[in-house]
């Protein structure tokens, strides 16, 4: 993928406008200054300052576009855009010569091209500056307008390329020439504009571009992709990118259809495959700077020059000098700590990207942090994850897809997997179970029945399903290949018009509607699917009873989400009864499902303040499946609600000290810890989790608890920001007057 794709200078104005987001207030501020300059005898020049990737180029180009589009401004102003850095300008004469070149680019008038070619041979820089500037001003007089000169990376031009005498010459022009407004960018402020004795002191209004907050990140994402994403998911991406617009656009381009878990689980390979941007960032640096840059990436935390010097195996003076150069380039940011500075890379995602490509403790720490964010901020759709793994497996030769098939098998056998067989089969690519290397668990799921077995015309006296028509086969295929909830809704509706009694269609439609937040429609579709499955189960108790039980459990959850707790209990009780019957014949297959349904029943009783019944259901769930994470979390939650804190703490201890590595504990553990901390037991929870085997996966939570307890601790900014969100959640929960009566666990499991 070419880097040009992310360069707004190569886009048409309409495309820049379509993809512009997150900087509307900044654009309006620059436009306000241009309008005010129209009424002034001398111009206010502006320097836009921000680290790399903060959207400086896009903002300047959109300003030029808006000036051209505005009828009142376009008659008074003409933008001349130096779309690339003016590297060739080593003198003030060459600077104005570059403006002649870009004037030709802006107008496509051959007269300016001829002027440029005729001026290039001039060797006297003073005469060159006078003639080139004169040509530009003549153009302004002929057009009866002023000029906006848009110049990138002014810090390089005045800090490295032009002499101080040339800078004073430019100052003279900027002060005395009302026909020219300079709108420039820089990665940071620099001495030529900061020092009172510097030539450009007080010549610019500094407009700083801060990282995008969550709202502006959402705005940018929608501008690029055309549709919004959940706020919590964007909060995670904001933290990963540091609110860097360029990195958000890069992620939006190729990760919009992935769950956050999928994105973070293979972040390094994903970015490496889809963009050259981060590699180019490193490879463009001189060798010594590159060594310091990569060292800082591997440290991840803010680090002192002494620490960088030690890790990079260079002298302290060398490390300090190179860090200063990297800071000047905008590749590194510094913060003051004590008597010295600490440094880290400007673009956060690069650190995690780099660490995930390497082995060792730092790599594991970065990956664990990303996985924690996925668990904390996002609840991905397991079906979509399952589908993408299956499709990728079919594209690989047998010797390369072993892990894919094993993962699918594990997902199907997972105790937390709560979808019906019909839904599972409908999302797995056809032919996957027929592969000679397919795991037995996958064959078992397919062998229990095929989708077409469920196309039964309910209400008609039919004993056998009708053969599938070509039209219906195509409709089913369209549903199976749908890549997102919107496509699933469309495909399911089309299929159900052809065959309204297709139970999997209703269930898939219900899941897609749920993901889109259309809860009442999801409930209606689930209810329809349940009724069809009930009729099918009456004709066959062996083939369709598992699907009926699973769908009834979903129905209970959806009733609960809409506040009808009595209906939820009724549906869930029926699901429990069916799972109990199934577990009597096939305990290994259905005891975990029985435990999950009993857990849901317990949550339902909590919502009705029937605590004794809730506790019994959680205990019954643990009796059915002693490994049930959900049931253990349910008991912990109930103990907090009923004030049995000692038992809640002991339950928490048992959860975090388990030997297995299943990460399905993490969301629930976070939830329990937040509530215990809010209840005044932050110190006790910290003492439980800090020495536990789960500690490497809970660093943001540990940092949050220590900060909440006023314990000084340093961590990478990504982890610190997640910790701040957790602290805010603890404080909010502690302030809630009704916290004791809240349902403590998310029911969208």
C-alpha positions as CSV (number, residue, x, y, z in Angstrom):
1,X,0.0,0.0,0.0
2,X,1.5,3.3,-1.0
3,X,2.1,6.0,1.6
4,X,0.6,8.4,-0.9
5,X,-2.8,7.0,0.0
6,X,-2.5,8.9,3.3
7,X,-1.1,12.1,1.9
8,X,-3.9,14.7,1.5
9,X,-1.8,16.6,-1.0
10,X,-2.5,13.9,-3.6
11,X,-6.3,14.0,-3.1
12,X,-8.8,16.0,-4.9
13,X,-10.5,18.8,-2.9
14,X,-13.8,16.9,-2.8
15,X,-12.1,13.9,-1.4
16,X,-10.2,15.9,1.2
17,X,-13.5,17.5,2.2
18,X,-15.2,14.1,2.5
19,X,-12.4,12.6,4.6
20,X,-11.9,15.7,6.8
21,X,-12.9,15.2,10.4
22,X,-11.9,16.0,13.9
23,X,-10.5,19.4,13.1
24,X,-13.6,21.5,12.3
25,X,-12.9,24.0,15.1
26,X,-9.3,24.4,14.0
27,X,-10.4,25.0,10.4
28,X,-12.9,27.6,11.6
29,X,-10.3,29.4,13.6
30,X,-7.9,29.7,10.6
31,X,-10.8,30.8,8.4
32,X,-11.6,33.5,11.0
33,X,-8.1,34.8,10.9
34,X,-8.2,35.0,7.1
35,X,-11.5,36.9,7.2
36,X,-10.1,39.3,9.8
37,X,-6.9,39.8,7.7
38,X,-9.2,40.9,4.8
39,X,-10.1,44.0,6.9
40,X,-6.6,44.7,8.2
41,X,-3.9,46.8,6.7
42,X,-1.3,44.3,7.8
43,X,-1.7,40.5,8.0
44,X,-1.6,38.2,11.0
45,X,0.6,35.4,10.1
46,X,-0.1,31.9,11.5
47,X,2.1,29.0,12.5
48,X,0.3,25.7,13.1
49,X,2.3,23.6,15.5
50,X,1.8,19.9,16.2
51,X,3.7,16.6,16.2
52,X,3.8,14.4,13.2
53,X,0.5,13.0,12.1
54,X,-1.6,15.6,14.0
55,X,-3.2,16.7,10.8
56,X,-1.2,19.9,10.0
57,X,-1.1,19.2,6.2
58,X,-4.7,18.3,6.0
59,X,-5.7,21.4,7.9
60,X,-3.7,23.8,5.8
61,X,-4.9,22.3,2.6
62,X,-8.5,22.4,3.7
63,X,-8.0,26.1,4.6
64,X,-6.8,26.7,1.0
65,X,-9.8,24.7,-0.3
66,X,-12.3,26.7,1.8
67,X,-10.8,30.0,0.7
68,X,-11.2,29.0,-3.0
69,X,-14.8,27.8,-2.3
70,X,-15.9,30.9,-0.5
71,X,-17.1,33.5,-3.0
72,X,-16.3,36.5,-0.7
73,X,-12.8,35.2,0.1
74,X,-11.8,33.8,-3.3
75,X,-12.0,37.3,-4.8
76,X,-9.7,38.7,-2.1
77,X,-7.3,35.9,-1.6
78,X,-5.3,33.4,-3.7
79,X,-3.6,30.5,-2.0
80,X,-0.2,29.4,-3.1
81,X,0.5,25.9,-1.6
82,X,4.0,24.5,-1.3
83,X,2.6,21.0,-0.9
84,X,6.0,19.5,-0.1
85,X,8.7,20.9,2.1
86,X,10.8,23.5,0.3
87,X,14.0,21.5,0.7
88,X,15.6,23.3,-2.3
89,X,15.4,26.7,-0.6
90,X,18.8,27.4,1.0
91,X,18.6,31.2,0.6
92,X,15.9,33.8,0.7
93,X,16.1,34.2,-3.1
94,X,15.5,30.4,-3.5
95,X,12.6,30.6,-1.2
96,X,10.9,33.2,-3.4
97,X,11.9,31.2,-6.5
98,X,10.0,28.2,-5.0
99,X,7.0,30.4,-4.6
100,X,7.1,31.2,-8.3
101,X,7.3,27.5,-9.0
102,X,4.2,26.8,-6.8
103,X,2.4,29.7,-8.3
104,X,2.7,27.9,-11.7
105,X,1.4,24.7,-10.0
106,X,-1.6,26.6,-8.7
107,X,-2.5,28.4,-11.9
108,X,-1.1,26.1,-14.6
109,X,-0.3,29.4,-16.4
110,X,2.8,28.9,-18.7
111,X,3.9,32.5,-18.0
112,X,4.9,31.6,-14.4
113,X,6.7,28.5,-15.7
114,X,8.7,30.7,-18.1
115,X,9.4,33.1,-15.3
116,X,10.7,30.3,-13.1
117,X,13.0,28.9,-15.8
118,X,14.3,32.4,-16.6
119,X,15.1,33.1,-12.9
120,X,16.8,29.8,-12.1
121,X,20.2,30.7,-13.6
122,X,20.5,33.9,-11.5
123,X,23.5,33.6,-9.2
124,X,23.1,36.8,-7.3
125,X,20.7,35.9,-4.5
126,X,19.7,39.5,-3.7
127,X,18.7,40.1,-7.3
128,X,17.0,36.6,-7.4
129,X,14.9,37.4,-4.3
130,X,13.9,40.8,-5.6
131,X,12.9,39.5,-9.0
132,X,11.1,36.4,-7.7
133,X,9.2,38.3,-5.0
134,X,8.4,41.0,-7.6
135,X,6.9,38.4,-9.9
136,X,4.7,37.0,-7.2
137,X,3.5,40.4,-6.1
138,X,2.8,41.4,-9.7
139,X,0.5,38.4,-9.9
140,X,-1.3,39.7,-6.8
141,X,-1.7,43.2,-8.3
142,X,-3.1,41.8,-11.6
143,X,-5.6,39.6,-9.7
144,X,-6.4,42.5,-7.3
145,X,-6.0,40.1,-4.4
146,X,-3.7,39.1,-1.5
147,X,-1.7,35.9,-1.4
148,X,-1.8,33.1,1.3
149,X,1.5,31.4,1.2
150,X,1.1,27.9,2.7
151,X,4.5,26.4,3.7
152,X,5.2,23.1,5.5
153,X,7.9,22.5,8.1
154,X,8.9,26.1,8.8
155,X,11.2,24.8,11.6
156,X,13.4,23.1,9.0
157,X,13.4,26.0,6.6
158,X,14.4,28.6,9.3
159,X,16.3,26.3,11.6
160,X,18.5,24.4,9.1
161,X,18.2,25.8,5.6
162,X,18.2,29.7,5.7
163,X,20.8,31.9,7.3
164,X,19.9,34.3,10.1
165,X,20.3,37.2,7.5
166,X,17.8,35.5,5.3
167,X,15.4,35.1,8.2
168,X,15.7,38.9,8.9
169,X,15.0,39.5,5.2
170,X,11.8,37.5,5.4
171,X,10.8,39.3,8.6
172,X,11.1,42.6,6.7
173,X,8.7,41.3,4.0
174,X,6.2,39.9,6.4
175,X,6.0,43.2,8.3
176,X,5.9,45.5,5.4
177,X,4.0,43.6,2.7
178,X,0.2,43.6,3.2
179,X,-0.3,41.5,0.1
180,X,1.3,38.4,1.7
181,X,0.0,36.2,4.5
182,X,2.2,33.3,5.6
183,X,0.3,30.2,6.9
184,X,2.9,27.7,7.9
185,X,3.3,24.5,9.9
186,X,6.0,23.1,12.2
187,X,6.4,20.0,14.4
188,X,7.4,22.2,17.4
189,X,8.2,25.7,18.3
190,X,11.8,26.8,17.5
191,X,14.4,29.3,18.5
192,X,13.9,31.7,15.5
193,X,10.4,32.5,16.7
194,X,10.8,32.1,20.5
195,X,13.8,34.2,21.4
196,X,13.1,38.0,21.8
197,X,16.3,38.7,19.7
198,X,15.3,36.2,17.0
199,X,14.3,37.5,13.5
200,X,10.8,36.0,13.6
201,X,9.9,36.8,17.2
202,X,6.3,37.8,17.5
203,X,5.6,37.5,13.8
204,X,3.3,34.5,14.1
205,X,0.1,33.6,15.9
206,X,0.9,30.1,17.2
207,X,-2.0,27.7,16.7
208,X,-1.3,24.4,18.4
209,X,-2.9,21.1,17.3
210,X,-3.6,18.9,20.3
211,X,-4.3,15.2,20.0
212,X,-7.9,14.4,19.1
213,X,-10.3,13.7,22.0
214,X,-12.8,10.8,21.8
215,X,-15.5,12.9,20.2
216,X,-13.2,14.3,17.5
217,X,-11.8,10.8,16.8
218,X,-15.3,9.5,16.3
219,X,-15.9,12.4,13.9
220,X,-12.8,11.6,11.9
221,X,-13.6,7.9,11.8
222,X,-17.1,8.6,10.4
223,X,-15.6,11.0,7.8
224,X,-13.2,8.3,6.6
225,X,-15.4,5.2,6.8
226,X,-18.8,6.7,6.4
227,X,-20.3,5.1,9.4
228,X,-19.8,5.4,13.2
229,X,-18.3,2.9,15.6
230,X,-19.1,2.4,19.3
231,X,-17.6,5.0,21.6
232,X,-15.9,2.5,23.8
233,X,-14.1,0.9,20.9
234,X,-13.0,4.4,19.7
235,X,-11.7,5.2,23.2
236,X,-9.4,2.2,22.9
237,X,-8.2,3.3,19.4
238,X,-7.7,6.8,20.7
239,X,-5.4,5.5,23.4
240,X,-3.5,3.3,21.0
241,X,-2.9,6.1,18.6
242,X,-2.6,8.9,21.1
243,X,-5.4,10.7,19.3
244,X,-3.1,11.0,16.2
245,X,-5.3,11.6,13.2
246,X,-3.0,10.1,10.7
247,X,-2.8,6.8,12.6
248,X,-6.6,6.8,13.2
249,X,-7.0,7.1,9.4
250,X,-4.6,4.3,8.8
251,X,-6.5,2.0,11.2
252,X,-9.8,3.1,9.8
253,X,-8.7,2.2,6.3
254,X,-8.1,-1.5,7.0
255,X,-9.5,-2.3,10.4
256,X,-13.1,-0.9,10.3
257,X,-14.6,-4.4,9.9
258,X,-12.5,-6.1,12.5
259,X,-13.3,-6.4,16.2
260,X,-10.9,-4.6,18.6
261,X,-9.8,-8.1,19.8
262,X,-8.9,-9.1,16.2
263,X,-7.0,-5.8,15.7
264,X,-5.0,-5.9,18.9
265,X,-4.3,-9.6,18.8
266,X,-2.2,-9.3,15.6
267,X,-1.5,-5.6,15.5
268,X,2.1,-5.9,14.3
269,X,1.4,-8.1,11.3
270,X,-1.7,-6.1,10.4
271,X,0.1,-2.8,10.2
272,X,3.2,-4.3,8.5
273,X,1.0,-5.9,5.8
274,X,-1.2,-2.9,5.1
275,X,1.1,0.2,5.3
276,X,4.7,1.2,4.8
277,X,4.2,4.2,7.0
278,X,5.7,3.1,10.3
279,X,8.6,1.3,8.6
280,X,9.4,4.4,6.6
281,X,9.4,6.5,9.8
282,X,12.3,4.4,11.0
283,X,14.2,3.8,7.8
284,X,14.3,7.5,6.9
285,X,16.3,8.4,10.0
286,X,20.2,8.6,10.0
287,X,21.8,5.5,11.6
288,X,22.5,6.9,15.0
289,X,19.2,8.6,15.4
290,X,17.5,5.4,14.2
291,X,19.3,3.4,17.0
292,X,18.1,5.9,19.6
293,X,14.6,5.9,18.1
294,X,14.2,2.1,18.2
295,X,15.7,1.9,21.7
296,X,13.1,4.3,22.9
297,X,10.4,2.3,21.2
298,X,11.6,-0.9,23.0
299,X,11.7,0.9,26.4
300,X,8.0,1.9,25.9
301,X,7.8,3.9,29.1
302,X,9.0,7.5,29.4
303,X,12.7,7.3,29.8
304,X,15.6,9.6,30.8
305,X,18.5,10.2,28.5
306,X,20.7,8.2,30.9
307,X,18.4,5.2,30.6
308,X,18.3,5.5,26.8
309,X,22.1,5.8,26.7
310,X,22.5,2.6,28.8
311,X,20.0,0.6,26.7
312,X,21.5,1.8,23.4
313,X,25.1,1.4,24.6
314,X,26.1,4.9,23.7
315,X,27.6,7.8,25.7
316,X,25.1,10.0,27.7
317,X,26.1,13.1,25.7
318,X,25.4,11.2,22.4
319,X,22.0,10.0,23.6
320,X,21.1,13.5,24.8
321,X,22.1,15.1,21.5
322,X,20.2,12.5,19.4
323,X,17.1,12.8,21.5
324,X,17.2,16.5,21.0
325,X,17.4,16.0,17.3
326,X,14.5,13.6,17.3
327,X,12.5,16.0,19.4
328,X,13.2,18.7,16.8
329,X,12.0,16.4,14.1
330,X,8.8,15.8,16.0
331,X,9.5,12.0,16.3
332,X,10.0,12.3,20.1
333,X,8.2,14.2,22.8
334,X,9.6,15.2,26.2
335,X,8.2,15.9,29.6
336,X,9.9,17.5,32.6
337,X,10.6,15.3,35.6
338,X,12.7,16.5,38.5
339,X,15.8,18.1,37.1
340,X,15.7,16.6,33.7
341,X,13.6,15.5,30.8
342,X,12.0,12.1,30.0
343,X,11.3,11.0,26.5
344,X,9.0,8.7,24.5
345,X,8.0,8.3,20.9
346,X,5.5,10.8,19.5
347,X,3.4,8.2,17.7
348,X,2.2,5.7,20.3
349,X,1.1,3.0,18.0
350,X,4.6,2.7,16.7
351,X,5.9,1.6,20.1
352,X,3.3,-1.2,20.4
353,X,3.8,-2.1,16.7
354,X,7.5,-2.4,17.2
355,X,7.3,-4.3,20.4
356,X,4.9,-6.8,19.0
357,X,7.4,-7.7,16.3
358,X,10.0,-8.6,18.9
359,X,10.3,-11.2,21.6
360,X,10.9,-10.7,25.3
361,X,9.4,-9.1,28.3
362,X,8.6,-5.8,26.8
363,X,6.8,-7.5,23.9
364,X,4.7,-9.6,26.2
365,X,3.8,-6.5,28.2
366,X,2.7,-4.5,25.2
367,X,0.6,-7.4,23.9
368,X,-1.0,-7.9,27.3
369,X,-1.9,-4.2,27.5
370,X,-3.5,-4.4,24.1
371,X,-5.4,-7.5,25.0
372,X,-6.6,-5.8,28.2
373,X,-7.9,-2.9,26.2
374,X,-9.8,-5.3,24.0
375,X,-11.4,-6.9,27.0
376,X,-12.1,-3.6,28.7
377,X,-13.4,-1.5,25.8
378,X,-14.9,-4.0,23.4
379,X,-17.1,-7.1,23.4
380,X,-16.6,-8.4,19.9
381,X,-19.0,-10.6,18.0
382,X,-17.6,-14.1,18.3
383,X,-19.4,-15.3,15.2
384,X,-17.7,-12.8,13.0
385,X,-14.3,-13.8,14.5
386,X,-15.2,-17.4,13.9
387,X,-16.1,-16.7,10.3
388,X,-12.9,-14.8,9.5
389,X,-10.7,-17.6,11.0
390,X,-12.6,-20.2,8.9
391,X,-12.3,-18.3,5.7
392,X,-8.6,-17.7,6.2
393,X,-8.1,-21.4,7.0
394,X,-9.6,-22.5,3.7
395,X,-7.1,-20.3,1.8
396,X,-4.1,-21.9,3.4
397,X,-2.4,-25.2,2.6
398,X,-3.0,-28.0,5.3
399,X,0.4,-27.6,6.8
400,X,-0.2,-23.9,7.5
401,X,-3.7,-24.0,8.9
402,X,-3.3,-26.2,11.9
403,X,-3.6,-23.4,14.4
404,X,-6.7,-22.0,12.6
405,X,-8.5,-25.2,12.9
406,X,-7.5,-25.8,16.4
407,X,-8.7,-22.3,17.3
408,X,-12.1,-23.0,15.7
409,X,-12.3,-26.2,17.6
410,X,-11.5,-24.5,20.9
411,X,-14.1,-21.8,20.2
412,X,-16.7,-24.4,19.5
413,X,-15.9,-26.3,22.7
414,X,-15.6,-23.1,24.7
415,X,-17.8,-23.1,27.8
416,X,-18.6,-19.4,27.2
417,X,-19.8,-19.9,23.6
418,X,-23.5,-19.3,23.7
419,X,-24.7,-19.5,20.1
420,X,-27.0,-22.2,18.7
421,X,-25.8,-24.9,16.3
422,X,-27.7,-23.3,13.5
423,X,-26.0,-20.0,14.0
424,X,-22.5,-21.6,14.2
425,X,-23.0,-23.7,11.1
426,X,-24.3,-20.7,9.2
427,X,-21.2,-18.6,9.9
428,X,-18.6,-21.3,9.2
429,X,-17.5,-21.5,5.5
430,X,-19.1,-24.4,3.7
431,X,-16.7,-27.3,3.2
432,X,-14.6,-26.5,6.2
433,X,-15.7,-29.6,8.1
434,X,-15.0,-31.8,5.1
435,X,-11.3,-31.0,5.2
436,X,-9.3,-34.1,6.1
437,X,-7.5,-32.2,8.9
438,X,-10.6,-30.7,10.4
439,X,-10.8,-31.3,14.2
440,X,-13.4,-33.8,15.5
441,X,-15.2,-31.0,17.4
442,X,-15.8,-29.2,14.1
443,X,-17.1,-32.4,12.4
444,X,-19.4,-33.0,15.4
445,X,-21.0,-29.5,15.0
446,X,-21.7,-30.1,11.4
447,X,-22.9,-33.7,11.7
448,X,-25.7,-32.8,14.1
449,X,-27.7,-31.4,11.3
450,X,-27.5,-29.2,8.2
451,X,-29.1,-25.8,7.7
452,X,-31.4,-26.9,5.0
453,X,-32.9,-29.5,7.5
454,X,-34.4,-26.5,9.2
455,X,-36.2,-25.0,6.2
456,X,-39.6,-26.4,7.2
457,X,-42.9,-24.9,6.3
458,X,-44.5,-24.5,9.7
459,X,-48.3,-24.7,9.7
460,X,-48.5,-26.9,6.7
461,X,-48.9,-30.7,6.9
462,X,-45.4,-31.5,5.8
463,X,-43.3,-34.3,7.2
464,X,-40.2,-33.7,5.1
465,X,-38.5,-30.5,4.1
466,X,-39.0,-29.3,0.5
467,X,-35.9,-29.3,-1.8
468,X,-34.2,-26.0,-1.9
469,X,-34.8,-23.9,-5.0
470,X,-31.9,-22.2,-6.8
471,X,-33.2,-18.9,-5.6
472,X,-33.4,-19.9,-2.0
473,X,-29.9,-21.5,-2.2
474,X,-28.5,-18.2,-3.5
475,X,-30.3,-16.3,-0.7
476,X,-28.8,-18.6,1.9
477,X,-25.4,-18.2,0.4
478,X,-25.7,-14.4,0.5
479,X,-26.5,-14.6,4.2
480,X,-23.5,-16.9,4.9
481,X,-21.0,-14.5,3.2
482,X,-22.4,-11.3,4.8
483,X,-19.4,-9.5,6.4
484,X,-21.1,-7.2,8.9
485,X,-24.4,-6.6,10.7
486,X,-25.8,-4.3,8.0
487,X,-25.1,-6.9,5.3
488,X,-26.6,-9.6,7.6
489,X,-29.8,-7.7,8.1
490,X,-30.2,-7.1,4.4
491,X,-29.5,-10.7,3.5
492,X,-31.6,-12.2,6.2
493,X,-34.6,-10.0,5.3
494,X,-34.2,-11.0,1.6
495,X,-34.0,-14.7,2.5
496,X,-37.0,-14.5,4.9
497,X,-39.1,-13.0,2.1
498,X,-38.5,-16.3,0.2
499,X,-38.9,-18.6,3.2
500,X,-40.4,-17.0,6.3
501,X,-40.0,-20.3,8.3
502,X,-36.2,-20.4,8.0
503,X,-35.3,-20.4,11.7
504,X,-31.6,-19.7,11.4
505,X,-32.5,-16.7,9.3
506,X,-34.5,-15.2,12.1
507,X,-31.8,-16.0,14.7
508,X,-29.0,-14.5,12.6
509,X,-31.2,-11.4,11.9
510,X,-31.8,-11.1,15.7
511,X,-28.0,-11.1,16.4
512,X,-27.4,-8.5,13.7
513,X,-30.2,-6.3,15.0
514,X,-28.8,-6.6,18.5
515,X,-25.4,-5.4,17.3
516,X,-27.0,-2.4,15.7
517,X,-28.8,-1.5,19.0
518,X,-32.2,-2.3,17.6
519,X,-33.2,-4.3,20.7
520,X,-37.0,-4.5,20.2
521,X,-36.6,-5.8,16.7
522,X,-34.0,-8.3,17.9
523,X,-36.4,-9.5,20.5
524,X,-39.2,-10.0,17.9
525,X,-36.8,-11.9,15.5
526,X,-35.6,-14.1,18.4
527,X,-39.2,-14.9,19.4
528,X,-40.0,-15.9,15.9
529,X,-37.0,-18.1,15.7
530,X,-37.9,-19.7,19.0
531,X,-41.4,-20.5,17.9
532,X,-40.2,-22.1,14.7
533,X,-37.6,-24.2,16.6
534,X,-40.3,-25.2,19.1
535,X,-42.4,-26.6,16.2
536,X,-39.4,-28.4,14.7
537,X,-38.4,-29.8,18.1
538,X,-41.9,-31.3,18.5
539,X,-41.5,-33.1,15.2
540,X,-37.8,-34.1,16.0
541,X,-36.9,-33.8,20.2
542,X,-33.4,-35.1,19.4
543,X,-32.4,-32.8,16.4
544,X,-33.6,-29.4,17.3
545,X,-33.8,-29.4,21.1
546,X,-30.3,-28.0,21.6
547,X,-31.1,-25.1,19.3
548,X,-34.4,-24.4,21.0
549,X,-32.7,-24.4,24.4
550,X,-30.0,-22.0,23.3
551,X,-32.5,-19.7,21.6
552,X,-34.7,-19.6,24.6
553,X,-31.7,-18.5,26.7
554,X,-31.1,-15.7,24.2
555,X,-34.7,-14.7,24.3
556,X,-34.5,-14.4,28.1
557,X,-31.4,-12.1,27.8
558,X,-33.2,-9.9,25.3
559,X,-36.4,-9.7,27.4
560,X,-34.1,-8.6,30.3
561,X,-32.4,-5.9,28.3
562,X,-35.8,-4.4,27.5
563,X,-36.8,-4.5,31.2
564,X,-39.3,-7.4,31.2
565,X,-37.7,-9.4,33.9
566,X,-40.6,-11.8,34.5
567,X,-40.7,-12.8,30.8
568,X,-36.9,-13.2,30.9
569,X,-37.2,-15.5,33.9
570,X,-39.8,-17.6,32.1
571,X,-37.8,-18.0,29.0
572,X,-34.6,-18.8,30.9
573,X,-36.3,-21.3,33.1
574,X,-37.5,-23.2,30.0
575,X,-34.0,-23.1,28.6
576,X,-32.7,-24.6,31.9
577,X,-35.2,-27.4,31.8
578,X,-34.2,-28.3,28.3
579,X,-30.5,-28.2,29.0
580,X,-31.0,-30.3,32.1
581,X,-32.7,-33.0,29.9
582,X,-29.9,-32.8,27.3
583,X,-27.2,-33.0,30.0
584,X,-28.7,-36.2,31.3
585,X,-27.9,-37.9,28.0
586,X,-24.8,-36.0,27.0
587,X,-23.2,-34.5,30.1
588,X,-19.9,-33.5,28.5
589,X,-21.6,-31.5,25.7
590,X,-24.4,-29.9,27.7
591,X,-23.4,-29.5,31.4
592,X,-21.5,-26.3,30.5
593,X,-24.6,-25.0,28.6
594,X,-26.7,-25.8,31.6
595,X,-24.3,-23.9,33.9
596,X,-24.5,-20.9,31.6
597,X,-28.3,-20.9,31.6
598,X,-28.4,-21.3,35.4
599,X,-26.0,-18.3,35.6
600,X,-28.4,-16.3,33.5
601,X,-31.3,-17.3,35.7
602,X,-29.3,-16.2,38.7
603,X,-28.7,-12.8,37.1
604,X,-32.4,-12.5,36.5
605,X,-33.1,-13.1,40.2
606,X,-30.6,-10.5,41.2
607,X,-32.5,-8.0,39.0
608,X,-35.6,-8.7,41.1
609,X,-33.7,-8.5,44.4
610,X,-34.4,-12.2,45.0
611,X,-30.9,-12.8,46.3
612,X,-31.3,-16.2,48.0
613,X,-32.7,-17.7,44.8
614,X,-29.9,-16.0,42.8
615,X,-27.2,-17.6,45.0
616,X,-28.7,-21.0,44.7
617,X,-28.7,-20.8,40.9
618,X,-25.0,-19.7,40.9
619,X,-24.2,-22.7,43.1
620,X,-26.2,-25.0,40.9
621,X,-24.2,-23.7,37.9
622,X,-21.0,-24.5,39.7
623,X,-22.3,-27.9,40.5
624,X,-23.0,-28.5,36.8
625,X,-19.6,-27.0,35.7
626,X,-17.1,-26.3,38.4
627,X,-14.9,-24.3,35.9
628,X,-17.7,-21.8,35.1
629,X,-16.1,-18.4,35.3
630,X,-19.5,-16.7,34.9
631,X,-20.9,-18.5,38.0
632,X,-17.9,-17.6,40.1
633,X,-18.2,-14.0,39.0
634,X,-21.9,-14.1,39.7
635,X,-21.3,-15.2,43.3
636,X,-18.7,-12.5,43.8
637,X,-21.1,-9.9,42.5
638,X,-23.9,-11.2,44.8
639,X,-21.6,-11.1,47.8
640,X,-20.8,-7.5,47.1
641,X,-24.4,-6.6,46.7
642,X,-25.3,-8.3,50.0
643,X,-22.4,-6.9,51.9
644,X,-20.5,-10.2,52.3
645,X,-17.2,-8.6,51.4
646,X,-15.0,-11.3,53.0
647,X,-16.6,-13.9,50.8
648,X,-16.4,-11.7,47.8
649,X,-12.6,-11.2,48.3
650,X,-12.1,-14.9,48.7
651,X,-14.0,-15.6,45.6
652,X,-11.9,-13.0,43.8
653,X,-8.7,-14.7,45.1
654,X,-9.9,-18.0,43.7
655,X,-10.6,-16.5,40.3
656,X,-7.2,-14.8,39.9
657,X,-5.2,-17.8,41.2
658,X,-6.5,-20.3,38.7
659,X,-3.9,-22.1,36.7
660,X,-5.5,-21.9,33.3
661,X,-4.7,-19.0,30.9
662,X,-8.2,-18.4,29.7
663,X,-8.7,-14.6,29.2
664,X,-12.5,-14.8,29.7
665,X,-11.8,-14.0,33.3
666,X,-10.5,-10.6,32.6
667,X,-13.7,-8.6,31.9
668,X,-15.4,-10.1,35.0
669,X,-12.4,-9.6,37.2
670,X,-12.2,-5.9,36.1
671,X,-15.9,-5.5,37.0
672,X,-15.6,-7.1,40.4
673,X,-12.4,-5.2,41.3
674,X,-14.0,-1.8,40.3
675,X,-17.0,-2.5,42.6
676,X,-14.8,-3.7,45.5
677,X,-12.6,-0.6,45.1
678,X,-15.7,1.6,45.0
679,X,-16.9,0.0,48.2
680,X,-13.7,0.9,50.0
681,X,-11.7,-2.2,49.5
682,X,-9.1,-1.1,46.9
683,X,-6.1,-2.0,49.1
684,X,-7.5,-5.5,49.8
685,X,-8.1,-6.2,46.1
686,X,-4.7,-4.9,45.2
687,X,-3.1,-7.3,47.7
688,X,-5.0,-10.1,46.1
689,X,-4.2,-9.5,42.4
690,X,-0.7,-8.1,42.5
691,X,1.0,-11.4,43.5
692,X,-1.3,-13.5,41.3
693,X,-0.5,-15.2,38.0
694,X,-3.0,-13.0,36.3
695,X,-0.9,-9.9,37.1
696,X,0.8,-9.6,33.7
697,X,-2.7,-9.3,32.1
698,X,-4.0,-6.7,34.5
699,X,-1.3,-3.9,34.5
700,X,-3.7,-1.1,33.7
701,X,-6.0,-2.2,36.6
702,X,-3.1,-2.4,39.0
703,X,-1.9,1.0,38.0
704,X,-5.5,2.3,38.5
705,X,-5.8,0.9,41.9
706,X,-2.4,2.3,43.0
707,X,-3.3,5.7,41.6
708,X,-6.6,5.5,43.4
709,X,-4.8,4.7,46.6
710,X,-2.4,7.7,46.0
711,X,0.6,5.3,45.5
712,X,3.1,6.9,43.0
713,X,3.6,4.7,40.0
714,X,4.9,5.2,36.5
715,X,3.6,3.4,33.4
716,X,3.5,3.9,29.6
717,X,1.0,6.6,28.7
718,X,-1.3,4.1,27.0
719,X,-1.6,2.1,30.3
720,X,-1.9,5.4,32.3
721,X,-4.9,6.5,30.2
722,X,-6.7,3.2,30.5
723,X,-6.0,3.4,34.3
724,X,-7.6,6.9,34.4
725,X,-10.7,5.6,32.8
726,X,-10.9,2.8,35.4
727,X,-10.4,5.3,38.2
728,X,-13.2,7.4,36.7
729,X,-15.4,4.3,36.7
730,X,-14.6,3.5,40.3
731,X,-15.4,7.1,41.3
732,X,-18.6,7.1,39.4
733,X,-19.8,3.8,40.9
734,X,-18.9,5.0,44.4
735,X,-21.0,8.2,43.9
736,X,-24.0,6.2,42.7
737,X,-26.7,6.1,45.3
738,X,-28.2,3.0,43.9
739,X,-25.0,1.1,43.3
740,X,-26.0,-1.8,45.5
741,X,-29.0,-2.6,43.5
742,X,-27.3,-2.5,40.1
743,X,-27.0,-5.7,38.0
744,X,-23.3,-6.2,38.2
745,X,-22.5,-8.3,35.1
746,X,-23.1,-7.5,31.5
747,X,-25.8,-9.7,30.0
748,X,-24.5,-9.6,26.5
749,X,-22.2,-12.6,27.0
